Amino acid sequence: MNITKEQIDELNAVVKVAVTKDDYQDKVETILKDYRKQANIPGFRKGQVPMGLIKKQYGKAVLVDEVNKLLQDNLNKYLTEEKLDVLGNPLPKQRDNFNWDSENFDFEFELGLAPSFEVELKSKKAITHYKIVADDKMINEQVERIQKQYGKLVNKSEISKKDEVVGVFKNEAEEIENKATIEISALKGKKAIDALTGKKVGETVTLNTKDLFKETQELASTLGISAEKAEDLKADVTFTIEEINEREPAKLDQELFDKLFGKDVIKSTEELKAKIKEDSEQQFAQQSDQKLLNDVTENFIENTKFDLPTGFLKKWIQLTGEKVLSDEEAAAEYEKSEKGLRYQLIEGKIIQENKLQVQFDELKEFSKGFIKSQMAQFGQLNPAEEELDNIAARVLSNQDEVKRLSEQLMSQKLLNLYKEKANLKSKEVTYENFVKEVYG
């Protein structure tokens, strides 16, 4: 077998493979002999079928199969030995007059080659790395939510604007009849709030669904209807009051602190606020890091210039999917995937040049940290090391999980690299201002 490469340009090449009879004959003959031993053909005893009949019936199929296996194995070996960095897979060039009755065969494969380029980790323009802080307003609001969540309900006879009301919503025409609890302060429309304020148990109030709640999903769950129906619903519903409660805030005492964090972990309101600040800013750091990763990625894509073998990649997309695409469909798919492919090449080069690797011991420790954080969400704050090791071993026996965790760990390594070497400027903001600035 002879394999040669013809360089078309920097991004495209054609590999030519010449297969002779000597390359495949022994293997084909061996397979056909095995077929003869097993063949059950009427008129012949098993194992006594004439070889000529076996070749006539199975010969071409075996030949095609073995030649294709030879092509696959030797082409992959050639690409590896020649260190050819290809995009997609080699595409066989179609030949209308190909003859499988010949003894020798010539094949040609189109290659799309990865471009040569340089990546500058330090951009000319500094990229913002946000430091999100929990301000006093956010911390106090969180304290109030905790007090409300762990507070107790006090029954009342008359509705005020800070109460929770249990009642039944009805509208026969819209087939609505649902018992629900609503917070007066959560209602969107002033008209609805005024209509309910001062009412007593047993009274019925008519409310319009338009602008009753801030979110469509809240209206849907309150009325017991689908979100699709709630989206366009503009109807009057009756609300019959069954129960009125005021939620009395929980006291900020040791009993509450122990309930939240365990015995004597927190001993004062000041320590509670400090803990809320610490936990919130840890969560914010994850959002800040993800924003930084996205911004650095966009910067690389925008400022790292190189050409791609566009024609080859469109053809590869067109021919290698579940179904053959039209030229227009392939072009559209390429447009959608081009940005991702560019970053994949850039990221691969950064990983290679900075010798970033995921070692198994690192992956094991990373998975244990992930497991530990999940267990903490369910109140298991101090799992034994042996338990973590056993769970990690089960997780890492699943190849899909290994792939997912490896990608996460590599993203973390890349993020650490960018923090160290990219041109960053730090900006301290509250979470509220971060959301406004980043998401508009």
N, C-alpha and C positions, 0 to 999 in steps of 0.2 A: 504494500500500500504506500502510495506517495502523496504527501500533502504539501501544497505550496500556497503562498499568500501573494495576492496582487493588491498593492496599496492604491486605492482610487484617489483619496485625498486624506487629510489629517484625521477625518472622522469616519471614513468609510473604507472598507476593504472587501475583497472577495477571496474566500478560501476554496481552493480546488483540490478535490480528493479523487485519486485514481485507484480503483479497486480491481485487482486481477483475480483470475480463477484460483490461483494459489492461495489467496487470502481467505477464501471461504469454503473451498471444495471439501477439505477434510471434515469440517464441522457439519456441513450439509449431508455428506455421506453417512456420518455417524448417526445423525438424527433420523435419516430415512431408514437405516438398518433397524433402529429401535422401533420405528413405525411398523416395519415389516413383521417384527416379532409379535407385535400386539394387534395387528390388523385382523378384523373379522369381516371377510368379504365372501359372500355366497359363492359356492363352487370350489372354494379352496380351504384346505385345513389351516388352522391358526399357525402362523410362522412359515407357511409354505407359499405365500402369495408371491408371484414373480416380481422381481425388483423393478422391471419395466413398468408394470401396472402401478406400483407404489409411486414411482417417479412421475408417471403421467397424472396420478390423482393428487399427490401432495408436493411434488417437487418444486413447482414455482412458488407456492406459498411459503415453504421452508426457506427457499433461496432469498426471497424478499425479506423475510423476517431476520435471517442471519446477516444479510448485508446491511440492513438498517441498524442492527445491534453493533456491528463493526464500525459503522459510520459514527454512531453516538459515542461509543467508547473512545475511539481514536481521535475524534474531533475535540472532545473534552480534554483529552490528554495533551493534544497539540496546543490548545489555548492556554493550558496551565504551564506547559514547558516554555512556551514563547512569551509568557507573562503578558498576554493580551487582555486588557481591561475592557470588556465588552459590555454594552448596554442591551438589556433584553436577552434574547437568545439568537443564535445564528438562524437565518431564514433560508431554506432551500430555494434556489432559483428554479422556476418551473420550466420544464422542457417538454414540448408537445410531442416530439418524435422519439421519446425515450423507449428503448427496447430491452425488456427483461429477458429476451431470448439470447442476448449476446453473452459472451463469456467474461468480457471485461467491461467495467462501467466507469463513467466519469460523472462526478457530481460537483456542483458549485453552491456555495453558501455565502449569503451577504452578511456582513458584520457591521454593526454600529459601534464605533469606538468611543470610549470616554475621553472627554477633552482634557487638555493640559491647562492648568490655571494655578494662580496663587491666591491664598486667603490671608487677608490682613485682619488679625484679631483686634488691633487697636484702630478704630474708625477715626476719621478726621473730626466728625461731629460727635460730641459726647452724648451718650445714651443715658436717660434718666433711670436711676434706681431708687424707687420709692421706699421710704421708711414710714410705715403707717403706724400712727400712735393712737391709743385709746384716750380720748380727752375726758374731762370731768363730766361733760354732758352725757356722753355715751355710757360711762361707768355708772352714773346716777340712774340713768334709764334702765340699765341692767339690774341694778339693785331693786328698783321699783318692780320690775318684772318678776324677780325672784320672790319678793314679798307678796306680790299678787298671786303667783303660782302656788305658793305654800300657805297662803292665807285661808281664812274660813268664811263660809257663806253665812250671812245674817239675813234672816227672812224679814221682808218689809211689806207694808200694805199699799204703798203708793210709789210709782216709778219716778226716779230722778235720773239725771243725765249720766250718772256713774254706775248705774245698776245693770245686772244681768237679768233677763226676763225669759221665762219658759212659757211657750204658748203654741197654739196650733194655727198654721197657715192654711187657708182654703180658697179655692176657686174652682167651682164645679165645671165650668166650660173648658178650663185648661187642665182638668183632671188633677188638680193639686190638693192634697191633704197631707200635711206633714208637721209633726211635732218637732220643735227645734228650740235651741237656746240662742238668744242674741244679746250682744253687748250694745247698749244704747250709744256709747261713745264710738263704736265701730261703724255706725250707720253713716252713709255718705251725705244724704240729703237732709237739710235743716227742717224741711217740711215734715219728714217722717219723725225726726227727733221731737219736734214740737207737738206732733199728734199723739205721741206716746207719753210724753212727760206729764205727770199728774194723774195718769190712769191707774185703776185698781184691779185686783184679781177679779175675774169674771167678766170684765168689760171687753168689748170687741171694737177694734179699730180697723179702718180701711186704709191700706197703704198701696201705693203704686210701685211696681217692680222697677220702673225706670229710675236709675241713679239711687237705688235703695242701698246697694253695697258698692264698695270701691272695686271689687274684683268679681268677674262673672262667675268664677268657680265658687265663691262664697255664696252668691245668690243661688246657684244650682244646688249646693249641698243643703242650704237652709230650706229651700222649697221641695227638696227631694226629686229634682228633675235633672235631665242631662245638661251638660255644658252647652251643647248645640242649641237646645231649646231655650236655655237661659240667655244666650247671646242676643237674641232678637226679641225677647219677651217684654212687652209693654202692656201690663194688665193690672187691674185692681185686685188685691187679695185681702181677705179679712184675716185679722190676727186676734185670736181669743186668748186673753192673758190667763195663765194658770198658776204662775208662781213668780214672785219678785224677790230678788236677792241682791244684797250689796256684799261685795267681796272685801272683807276686812283684812288689811295687809298683815302678814306675819311679822312678829316682832324680831328685830335684829338681835337675837340673843344666842347663847351658847348651844341651846337645843337646835336651833336652825342651822348654825354653823356646822355642828356635828352631823346633822342630817345631810348636808351638802357635801362635806369633804372628809368625813370621818372624825373620830373623837380627837378633840384638842388640836387639830391641824390648823384651824383658824380660831382666834380668840377675841377678835374685836372687829368692829365695823371697818376700821382703817385697814386691817389685815385682809378683810373680805374684798375691799376695793382694790387693794394691791394685787390680790390673787386674780380678780377679774381682769385687771389691766394686763397682767403677765400672760394669762391664758388667751386673751383677745389678741394681743400683739404677736403671739406665736402663730395663731391662725392667720393673721394679716400678713405675716412674713411669707407664708406659703403663696398667698395671692400676689404679693409683691414679686416673689421669685418667678412665678409663672408669667407675670407681665414682662419682667426683664428678659426671660427666655424667649418670649414671643417677639419682643422688640429687637433683640440681638439677631434672631433668625431673619426677621424682615430686613434688617440692615445688611446682613450677608447676601441675601437674595438680590437686593437692590444694587449693591455696590461691587459684587463679585461677578465680573463680566466674562462670559465664555459662550461659545457656540455649541449647539447640540446637533447630532445627525438627525435633523427633523424629519426628512423624507423617510429614512429607515424606520424611525420610531413610529411614525404614522402607519407605515405598512405593517410593522410588528403588531401594533394595537389592532389594526384591521383584521389580521389573519389569525391571531392566537387566542381570541376570546372564546366564549361558549358558542357564539355564532359569528360568521363573517360579516363585518360592518361595511357600509357604503363609504365612499371617500369622504362625504360630508360628516357622517357619524364618527369616523376615525379622527378627522380633524378636530371635531368638537371634544372628543375624549382626550385628545392630546393637549388641547388648550387647558382642560381641567386639571390634568396631571403634571403639566410642565413645571409649575412652581415647586411642587413637592419633589419632583425628580432633581431639580437644581439643588434644593437644599439637601437632599439625600447625598448627592455627590460632594457638596461642600462639607457636610457633617463628617462624611467618611474620610475626607482629606484631613480635617482638623483632628479627628481621632487618631489617624495614622501618624501625622506629624508630631503630635504631642504624646504619642505612645500611651494612650488611654486604653486600659483593659479592665474587664470584669473578671476577677479571680473568684473561684468557688467559695473560698473562706469569706471573702467580702460579701458575696451574694447571700451566704448563709446568715451572716450577722445582719445584713440589710433586711432579710425576710423575717428574722426574729424581732427586729425593731418594729416592723410593720404589724406583725402578729400581736406584739405587746400593746401597741396603740389601739388595736381593735379590741383587745380584751379589756383595756381600761374603760372603753365606752360602755361595757357591760358590768362595770364595778369591780373587775378583777385587776387590782392595782399592782400587786406584787407576785406575779406567777413565778413558780420555781424554774430554775435554769433548765433542769431536766425536762420539764413539761414543754418549755419553749423549743428545746432541741428536738423533741419527738414530733411536735407539730410542724416545725420547719422541715424535718426530714420527709414528712408526708407531702407537704406543699411542693418541695423540690423534686419529688418523684414524678410530678406532673409536668411534662415538657411545655405545655401551654403556659403554666404558671412560671416556669423558669424563664421563658421568653419574655413574658410580661414584666417580671421583676428585673430581669437583666436590662431591659429597655429603660425602666425607671431609674435604675442605679446609674446607667450610662448618662441619662439626662442630668442626674445630680452631679456627676463628674464634670460634664460639660458646663453646667451652671457654675460650679466652683472655679473652673478654668476661666470663664468669662469674668467672674468677679475679680479674679486675680489680674487678668491681662487686658481686658477690654477697656475702652475709654468711657468710664462711667462718671456720672455726677449724682450725688446723693440729694434727695429732696424729702424733707419731713412733712407729712401731711396727716390730717385726721382721716378716718375712714370715709366720712361723709364727703370730704373734699376730694379724696382719691376716686370715689365713684363718679363724682361730677366731672373730674378732669379726664378720667380714662374712658368712661362709658357715655358721657354727655348728659 
